Amino acid sequence: MSKKPKWSEFSPGRKVVVVLVGAVQLALAAAAWVDLAKRPPEQVNGPKKLWGALIAVNWIGPIAYFVKGRRQIT
């Protein structure tokens, strides 16, 4: 079983990468939640509550919402 590295063992460059990736992930989720909140239910594929929960699933949820969750406005 491998030992999980501690934050203090990361190099400064690795710490920057981890923080930036986390910030991008949070920004993507926040953008998806804002879009979901503002979008009328008839413009969402499926229940809004379900999409709200799925958006919380790391990268997959927000990307899935933007790709499959929104109906195109015509």
HUSUL-V22224 format. One record per residue. RES is the residue in one letter. PSI is psi in whole degrees, -180 to 180 (* if undefined). OMEGA is omega in whole degrees, 0 to 359 (NA if undefined). D_FIRST is the distance of its C-alpha to the first C-alpha in Angstrom with 2 decimals. Layout:
res=RES psi=PSI omega=OMEGA d_first=D_FIRST
res=RES psi=PSI omega=OMEGA d_first=D_FIRST
//
This chain:
res=M psi=129 omega=182 d_first=0.00
res=S psi=150 omega=180 d_first=3.79
res=K psi=134 omega=179 d_first=6.62
res=K psi=126 omega=181 d_first=9.30
res=P psi=147 omega=177 d_first=12.51
res=K psi=155 omega=180 d_first=15.53
res=W psi=-40 omega=182 d_first=18.88
res=S psi=-19 omega=180 d_first=20.49
res=E psi=-11 omega=179 d_first=18.29
res=F psi=146 omega=174 d_first=19.55
res=S psi=159 omega=178 d_first=22.64
res=P psi=-39 omega=179 d_first=25.86
res=G psi=-41 omega=179 d_first=26.03
res=R psi=-38 omega=178 d_first=22.62
res=K psi=-41 omega=179 d_first=23.66
res=V psi=-44 omega=180 d_first=26.89
res=V psi=-45 omega=181 d_first=25.28
res=V psi=-44 omega=180 d_first=23.03
res=V psi=-43 omega=180 d_first=26.16
res=L psi=-43 omega=179 d_first=28.35
res=V psi=-41 omega=177 d_first=26.14
res=G psi=-40 omega=180 d_first=25.97
res=A psi=-40 omega=178 d_first=29.73
res=V psi=-42 omega=179 d_first=30.47
res=Q psi=-45 omega=179 d_first=28.47
res=L psi=-40 omega=179 d_first=30.39
res=A psi=-40 omega=178 d_first=33.65
res=L psi=-44 omega=179 d_first=33.21
res=A psi=-43 omega=180 d_first=32.57
res=A psi=-43 omega=179 d_first=35.51
res=A psi=-40 omega=179 d_first=37.77
res=A psi=-43 omega=180 d_first=36.95
res=W psi=-40 omega=178 d_first=37.66
res=V psi=-45 omega=179 d_first=40.90
res=D psi=-44 omega=180 d_first=42.02
res=L psi=-41 omega=181 d_first=41.28
res=A psi=-37 omega=182 d_first=43.19
res=K psi=-21 omega=185 d_first=46.19
res=R psi=131 omega=176 d_first=46.33
res=P psi=150 omega=182 d_first=48.64
res=P psi=-33 omega=181 d_first=47.11
res=E psi=-10 omega=177 d_first=49.17
res=Q psi=14 omega=179 d_first=47.40
res=V psi=134 omega=177 d_first=43.91
res=N psi=99 omega=180 d_first=42.57
res=G psi=-179 omega=182 d_first=41.57
res=P psi=135 omega=180 d_first=41.36
res=K psi=-36 omega=180 d_first=40.89
res=K psi=-39 omega=178 d_first=38.84
res=L psi=-45 omega=178 d_first=36.31
res=W psi=-38 omega=178 d_first=36.09
res=G psi=-40 omega=178 d_first=35.78
res=A psi=-41 omega=182 d_first=32.65
res=L psi=-31 omega=180 d_first=31.20
res=I psi=-26 omega=181 d_first=31.74
res=A psi=-9 omega=182 d_first=29.11
res=V psi=89 omega=178 d_first=26.38
res=N psi=-130 omega=184 d_first=25.10
res=W psi=-33 omega=188 d_first=26.72
res=I psi=-44 omega=184 d_first=27.54
res=G psi=-55 omega=179 d_first=29.92
res=P psi=-40 omega=180 d_first=32.30
res=I psi=-42 omega=178 d_first=32.46
res=A psi=-40 omega=179 d_first=33.19
res=Y psi=-48 omega=182 d_first=35.87
res=F psi=-30 omega=182 d_first=37.58
res=V psi=-46 omega=188 d_first=37.52
res=K psi=-19 omega=188 d_first=38.29
res=G psi=-24 omega=183 d_first=39.16
res=R psi=137 omega=172 d_first=42.34
res=R psi=144 omega=179 d_first=45.61
res=Q psi=135 omega=179 d_first=47.67
res=I psi=123 omega=180 d_first=50.77
res=T psi=* omega=NA d_first=53.85
//
